[in-house]
Amino acid sequence: MSQNEYGVVVVGASVAAEAFATRLRELDYEGEILVVDRDSRMPYERPPLSKLYLTSPATTEIDVEWHETVPVTIAEATDVDADASTLTLTMATSGSARKIKYDKLVIATGATPIRLPIEPEGVMRLRTAEDSERIREAAGEGQRVGIIGAGAIGAELATSLSTIGSQVVILDKADRPLERLLVGHLGADVSSWLQSIGIDCRWSADIVSIEGKPGAWSVMLGDGNRLDFDLLVSAVGARPATAWLENSGLLTDGQLLCDPSGHVLVGSERCENIFGIGDVVTRQLDNGDRLRTESWSAAAEHGIHLAEHVAGKEAGEAEVPYFWTDVAGRKIQVLGTLRRDGAIEVEFENPARGAILYKVTGTDGSEGWIGINAQPRIAMLRMAR
Ligand SMILES: Cc1cc2nc3c(=O)[nH]c(=O)nc-3n(C[C@H](O)[C@H](O)[C@H](O)COP(=O)(O)OP(=O)(O)OC[C@H]3O[C@@H](n4cnc5c(N)ncnc54)[C@H](O)[C@@H]3O)c2cc1C
């Protein structure tokens, strides 16, 4: 192949890409794999960015074991021409545009934080190592920090910044924390854990406007109250990083839709040599549903299964959905499918360790588990499935 032609090109050098490249090598693929990422610090792990990397800032916390035969090239992908099988890159070193030809293209560009329409410039967000370092620099002993959004990242941030001595207020329009992850279960418990470490929780918060600048923010609430902060962080969710694909013709309803084996679908047509893995993907399930995940385990699983598919192996069975988060000194793990209307019961308890395992059984027969400091039990359940 010429200098500008590659067998496999991967855009994004994170969890999904790492799992894909490592598995492909394990399956004896010896061709060149070009991986590009626009973030000059990649590869690194994201989960510590809201946890240990904020409280004890050692870079080892985010180190990744990346396959030595798969170098990461720092470049931004700006377009794909699916008919010509070419990818356009802007190279970080020169700033110049380069067009490369691929046999197989894997899109693994993850997600980018959502910005609320009322958010002025200067409100921080957390997705990259640089974001985490900026938050850490601005926060600290006695700083008044407002966190908008009490999903996993917001609740973890609140925990970490409170640990380093910031005065944290967390606000969410929902009436409890971790609403999307726990779909209504254990909201009062999580809320009391956050309060017990000194976090001021404002649920059902109606933010009408945000004024100010870094160092002096005012958040106006619908009930007439005003909250003042030195630092304001928005953690209201993330959307798939597909903006660069807008002219490619690869998006369906604005989504990078993929079939269960990872092929990109354009309408009902399947692209034979373009694939998607990780947070960027919306999966078209056989039952007609569409599913998008934002989880380390799902991204890794997508990568492994795609490598097996590309290598002509039968891909392993889909794993049971899994997510973990560390909130207010507790490890919260969610396994399986939680239904809002599901019946929740305690399946195991060890008060001495603060461990408890709940089972949530949906009216449709679905099963899910919530573990609080119950890592061994969740590990056993994962192995059994
Ligand atoms: C702060 C934080 C904490 C988290 N904690 C947990 C947790 O506790 N448990 C859990 O299960 N999950 C957690 N997650 C989620 C988990 O990290 C993600 O699900 C996972 O990183 C997704 O991996 P990915 O490979 O799909 O994409 P990403 O990790 O998002 O990486 C995508 C990469 O693509 C690059 N990219 C994007 N666009 C372009 C382009 N046009 N050209 C070139 N490169 C591009 C980006 O720079 C990025 O490096 C957390 C996420 C964050 C941000």
The ligand as an SDF file (V2000), in Angstrom:
LIG
                    3D

 53 58  0  0  0  0  0  0  0  0999 V2000
  -15.1550   12.2210   33.7360 C   0  0  0  0  0  0  0  0  0  0  0  0
  -15.6700   10.8930   33.2610 C   0  0  0  0  0  0  0  0  0  0  0  0
  -15.8510    9.8570   34.1630 C   0  0  0  0  0  0  0  0  0  0  0  0
  -16.3400    8.6280   33.7340 C   0  0  0  0  0  0  0  0  0  0  0  0
  -16.5190    7.6270   34.6460 N   0  0  0  0  0  0  0  0  0  0  0  0
  -17.0000    6.4350   34.2360 C   0  0  0  0  0  0  0  0  0  0  0  0
  -17.2160    5.3910   35.1740 C   0  0  0  0  0  0  0  0  0  0  0  0
  -16.9760    5.5400   36.3700 O   0  0  0  0  0  0  0  0  0  0  0  0
  -17.7020    4.1950   34.7120 N   0  0  0  0  0  0  0  0  0  0  0  0
  -17.9710    3.9760   33.3790 C   0  0  0  0  0  0  0  0  0  0  0  0
  -18.4240    2.8860   33.0020 O   0  0  0  0  0  0  0  0  0  0  0  0
  -17.7840    4.9710   32.4720 N   0  0  0  0  0  0  0  0  0  0  0  0
  -17.3160    6.1870   32.8710 C   0  0  0  0  0  0  0  0  0  0  0  0
  -17.1270    7.1870   31.9550 N   0  0  0  0  0  0  0  0  0  0  0  0
  -17.5060    6.9420   30.5600 C   0  0  0  0  0  0  0  0  0  0  0  0
  -16.3700    6.2780   29.7870 C   0  0  0  0  0  0  0  0  0  0  0  0
  -15.1550    6.9240   30.0510 O   0  0  0  0  0  0  0  0  0  0  0  0
  -16.7290    6.3490   28.3130 C   0  0  0  0  0  0  0  0  0  0  0  0
  -17.8730    5.5420   28.1380 O   0  0  0  0  0  0  0  0  0  0  0  0
  -15.5950    5.8690   27.4230 C   0  0  0  0  0  0  0  0  0  0  0  0
  -14.4720    6.7060   27.5430 O   0  0  0  0  0  0  0  0  0  0  0  0
  -16.0480    5.8440   25.9660 C   0  0  0  0  0  0  0  0  0  0  0  0
  -14.9680    5.4460   25.1910 O   0  0  0  0  0  0  0  0  0  0  0  0
  -14.9320    5.7150   23.6320 P   0  0  0  0  0  0  0  0  0  0  0  0
  -13.7110    4.9890   23.1730 O   0  0  0  0  0  0  0  0  0  0  0  0
  -16.2150    5.4040   23.0020 O   0  0  0  0  0  0  0  0  0  0  0  0
  -14.7630    7.3070   23.4490 O   0  0  0  0  0  0  0  0  0  0  0  0
  -14.0440    8.4740   24.2330 P   0  0  0  0  0  0  0  0  0  0  0  0
  -13.3970    8.0070   25.4790 O   0  0  0  0  0  0  0  0  0  0  0  0
  -14.9950    9.6050   24.3060 O   0  0  0  0  0  0  0  0  0  0  0  0
  -12.8730    8.8970   23.2220 O   0  0  0  0  0  0  0  0  0  0  0  0
  -13.1300    9.3540   21.9300 C   0  0  0  0  0  0  0  0  0  0  0  0
  -11.8630    9.9880   21.3800 C   0  0  0  0  0  0  0  0  0  0  0  0
  -12.1180   10.4440   20.0630 O   0  0  0  0  0  0  0  0  0  0  0  0
  -11.4180   11.6510   19.8460 C   0  0  0  0  0  0  0  0  0  0  0  0
  -12.0760   12.4010   18.7720 N   0  0  0  0  0  0  0  0  0  0  0  0
  -13.3410   12.8960   18.7650 C   0  0  0  0  0  0  0  0  0  0  0  0
  -13.6000   13.4840   17.5930 N   0  0  0  0  0  0  0  0  0  0  0  0
  -12.4820   13.3710   16.8380 C   0  0  0  0  0  0  0  0  0  0  0  0
  -12.1410   13.7750   15.5200 C   0  0  0  0  0  0  0  0  0  0  0  0
  -13.0140   14.4030   14.7160 N   0  0  0  0  0  0  0  0  0  0  0  0
  -10.8880   13.4950   15.0740 N   0  0  0  0  0  0  0  0  0  0  0  0
   -9.9880   12.8480   15.8610 C   0  0  0  0  0  0  0  0  0  0  0  0
  -10.2750   12.4320   17.1200 N   0  0  0  0  0  0  0  0  0  0  0  0
  -11.5130   12.6850   17.5850 C   0  0  0  0  0  0  0  0  0  0  0  0
  -11.4820   12.3730   21.1900 C   0  0  0  0  0  0  0  0  0  0  0  0
  -10.4080   13.2930   21.3420 O   0  0  0  0  0  0  0  0  0  0  0  0
  -11.3940   11.2140   22.1700 C   0  0  0  0  0  0  0  0  0  0  0  0
  -10.0950   11.0080   22.6500 O   0  0  0  0  0  0  0  0  0  0  0  0
  -16.6460    8.4240   32.3620 C   0  0  0  0  0  0  0  0  0  0  0  0
  -16.4670    9.4790   31.4480 C   0  0  0  0  0  0  0  0  0  0  0  0
  -15.9800   10.7030   31.8880 C   0  0  0  0  0  0  0  0  0  0  0  0
  -15.8090   11.8220   30.8980 C   0  0  0  0  0  0  0  0  0  0  0  0
  1  2  1  0
  2  3  1  0
  2 52  2  0
  3  4  2  0
  4  5  1  0
  4 50  1  0
  5  6  2  0
  6  7  1  0
  6 13  1  0
  7  8  2  0
  7  9  1  0
  9 10  1  0
 10 11  2  0
 10 12  1  0
 12 13  2  0
 13 14  1  0
 14 15  1  0
 14 50  1  0
 15 16  1  0
 16 17  1  0
 16 18  1  0
 18 19  1  0
 18 20  1  0
 20 21  1  0
 20 22  1  0
 22 23  1  0
 23 24  1  0
 24 25  2  0
 24 26  1  0
 24 27  1  0
 27 28  1  0
 28 29  2  0
 28 30  1  0
 28 31  1  0
 31 32  1  0
 32 33  1  0
 33 34  1  0
 33 48  1  0
 34 35  1  0
 35 36  1  0
 35 46  1  0
 36 37  1  0
 36 45  1  0
 37 38  2  0
 38 39  1  0
 39 40  1  0
 39 45  2  0
 40 41  1  0
 40 42  2  0
 42 43  1  0
 43 44  2  0
 44 45  1  0
 46 47  1  0
 46 48  1  0
 48 49  1  0
 50 51  2  0
 51 52  1  0
 52 53  1  0
M  END
$$$$
